[in-house]
């Protein structure tokens, strides 16, 4: 089942990406020769109109082959107006950018549907209280529900932790509900150093409580769901870019890089936890695919955009030799990165290491 879930996830995301290139190229009058899910030898294919639609042997990608895309390709005069390389820069940019853009739009759509369906959130009910902690010293007990902090109404656990984390060493007025009775307390969060998402030290305030685990489902309206979908897509896009920078700076260890095997594992895990988890994971991977494809590395969409930018500045394209050499270097880098990701995946399988 894990392989099935992973195949569905990757198949949909690859299709969305290539569909972006396909739709924009078609709408701009560029002739599409092939639309393939997968690389390598053809497994099955069918020609409709002027385009051959393929399912190829290696599923880790796909491509849209356009007329005039190959430098050495010979074209009839009557076909040149529909060839990719004969299009103005803005058209070629639109075709290249559309793949990553469709991945980001797809993430917005998935998040929109998730928020419309309903997202569970933790209630601000206390589970365990650490002995000797500020909460224990002020009498907070298991089963208490945090109602307000400094006059701000608390409905969710993350709302409470956001306030407490930002107020280390400051007395906070907290009201709790205990079996229907309202109790007012003053609690001073301890200053603690914890690791953030990137493994960096961060000073926060903690009072020594854990959630009970009780949840409710938040279902949003149309406008609110759409707004949250855009916000969530933006936040994860920024997080992806920051993560890439942190990897380069070696703040994030290189052994956290994962490849297809990790995606296969996580797709199965998320699917086993419910459809909404699986679709949320799909949206995150779609964002990652979109952002990574925009990196200025030859052979990626971002590399093509870089070449188009240089062409716009020079008012003439780069030589075919420079482009071909750059793409070979880019391909070699990607293959090395993929090999390293596979290595990390295999080490995790053999050692049982998790994140």
Order of alpha helices (4+ residues) and beta strands (2+ residues): alpha-beta-beta-alpha-beta-beta-alpha-beta-beta-alpha-beta-beta-beta-beta-beta-beta-alpha-alpha-alpha-alpha-alpha
